[in-house]
Amino acid sequence: MSTVKKTFRIPDMHCSACVMKLEGLEDDLPGVRMVQASYQKQSMVVEFDDGMVSEGEIRKAIRELGYTVEDR
């Protein structure tokens, strides 16, 4: 288990409500330690324990919230 920090590009994030929705993943996904989203930069940084949650699961959760996710 190790802590990973990954930046995702979210091109359709456009307001503070989007930020709040995406930052809620910190509470919704076990293993996610920190989420910092910015609609101005259209990106989010996720710090997670890769022994508890995978990058694929995070991507899936972002898509399930209705957003497009791309590599930064």
C-alpha positions as CSV (number, residue, x, y, z in Angstrom):
1,M,0.0,0.0,0.0
2,S,1.3,3.4,-0.9
3,T,-0.1,6.9,-1.3
4,V,-0.5,8.1,-4.8
5,K,-1.2,11.6,-6.0
6,K,-2.8,11.9,-9.4
7,T,-4.1,14.9,-11.4
8,F,-7.1,14.4,-13.6
9,R,-8.4,16.8,-16.2
10,I,-12.1,17.4,-15.9
11,P,-13.0,19.5,-19.0
12,D,-16.7,19.9,-18.2
13,M,-16.2,21.2,-14.7
14,H,-17.4,24.8,-14.8
15,C,-18.5,26.1,-11.4
16,S,-18.1,25.9,-7.6
17,A,-21.0,23.4,-7.4
18,C,-19.0,21.0,-9.7
19,V,-16.1,21.4,-7.3
20,M,-18.2,20.5,-4.3
21,K,-19.7,17.5,-6.0
22,L,-16.3,16.2,-7.1
23,E,-14.6,16.9,-3.8
24,G,-17.3,14.7,-2.2
25,L,-15.5,11.7,-3.5
26,E,-13.2,12.1,-0.5
27,D,-16.1,11.0,1.7
28,D,-17.6,8.5,-0.8
29,L,-14.6,6.4,-1.7
30,P,-12.7,4.5,1.0
31,G,-9.0,5.0,0.4
32,V,-9.3,8.5,-1.0
33,R,-7.4,10.8,1.4
34,M,-7.7,14.2,-0.3
35,V,-9.4,15.7,-3.3
36,Q,-8.7,19.3,-4.5
37,A,-10.7,20.4,-7.5
38,S,-10.5,23.7,-9.5
39,Y,-13.0,24.6,-12.1
40,Q,-10.7,27.5,-13.3
41,K,-8.0,24.9,-14.1
42,Q,-10.6,22.2,-15.0
43,S,-8.6,19.7,-13.0
44,M,-8.6,17.8,-9.8
45,V,-5.8,16.4,-7.7
46,V,-6.6,13.1,-5.9
47,E,-4.4,11.6,-3.2
48,F,-5.3,8.0,-2.5
49,D,-4.1,4.7,-1.0
50,D,-3.7,2.4,-4.0
51,G,-4.1,-0.6,-1.7
52,M,-7.7,0.5,-1.0
53,V,-8.9,2.1,-4.2
54,S,-7.6,2.0,-7.7
55,E,-7.2,4.8,-10.3
56,G,-9.8,3.0,-12.4
57,E,-12.4,3.1,-9.5
58,I,-11.8,6.8,-9.1
59,R,-12.2,7.4,-12.8
60,K,-15.5,5.4,-12.7
61,A,-16.8,7.4,-9.8
62,I,-16.0,10.7,-11.6
63,R,-17.9,9.5,-14.7
64,E,-20.8,8.3,-12.5
65,L,-21.1,11.9,-11.2
66,G,-21.6,13.0,-14.9
67,Y,-18.1,14.3,-15.7
68,T,-15.6,13.5,-18.4
69,V,-12.2,12.5,-17.0
70,E,-8.9,12.8,-19.0
71,D,-5.3,12.4,-18.1
72,R,-3.6,15.6,-17.2
